[in-house]
Amino acid sequence: MANIRSQIKRNRQTIKRQARNKAVRSELRTRTKKADAAIIEGGEQTEEAIRLAVKRIDKAGAKRVIHKNQAANRKSRLMKRANRAAAAAAADA
């Protein structure tokens, strides 16, 4: 346990930030999984799920929960999966 007041405060801040970052990362993974499921399903909610996932990825990158390049990579991979599924659906139709 820290004895210095500034370190005690720093520990409190770290705990708060860890909790907030964990919540953001958790929601990020949830939205991405829902978007992937919607892409595979191919329903009407696919575009909405992708939009919400991209929004959360952008927000996490902006708030530095994840690195901005990591946010770009995640968005790129998500859109690549969506475009492949759309192309496959168009080829089947």
N, C-alpha and C positions, 0 to 999 in steps of 0.2 A: 504494500500500500504506500502511496506517495505521501510525503510529508509536506512538500512545497505546495502552497496554495494554487499557484499557476498550473502546476502539473495535475492537481486534483480537478481543476476546471477543465483542463485539456482532456482528461479522461472522460469527464461527463460529456463533452462535445463529441468525442470519438464514438461513444456509445450511441448517442443520438444519430450521428451521421451513418453509422453502420446499420442501424435499424431502418433509416430512410432509404439507404442504398439497397438494402436487401429487399425491401418492399418494391422498389422500382424494378430491380432485376427480376423479381418473381413475376410481376405483371408483364414485363417484357417477354419472358419465356411463355407465359400463359397466352398472350395475344398472338405470339408467333405460332404456337402449337395450334391455336384455333384457326389461324389463317391457313396453315398447312392442311388441316383437316378439311376446311372449306374448299381449298384448291383440289384436293383429291375427290371430294364429293361432287364438286362442280355445280353447286346450287346458286340461287340468286344472291345469297349473302356473301359470296366470294369476294366481290369488290369491296364491300363494306368491311369485311374482316381484314383484308389486305390493307385498306386505308387506315384502320385503327392500329394495326401492327406497325405500319410505317410511322405513324404519328408517335407511338410510344418509343420507337427506336430513335427517332429524331430528338425527342425530348430527353431521353437518357444521354444521348451524345452531347446535347446542348448543355446539360447540367453536369457533364463530366462524370456520370456514373459509369459509362463506358467511354472508351476513346472515340473520337470523331471518325477515325478511319475504320474502327471496328463497327461503328454504326453504319457507315457506308457499305462495308462488306456484307453486313447482315441484310441490309435493304437490297443489295445487288443479288444476293443468293435467293432471297424471297421472291423478287420480281422474276428472276430466271426460272424458278420453279413454276410460277404462275404463267409465264409466257409459254413454257413448254407444254403445260396442261392445256392452255387455250389452243395452241397449235395442234395438239393431238385431238382435241375435241372437234376442231374445224376439219381435220383430215378425215375423221370418222363420219362426219355429217355429209 
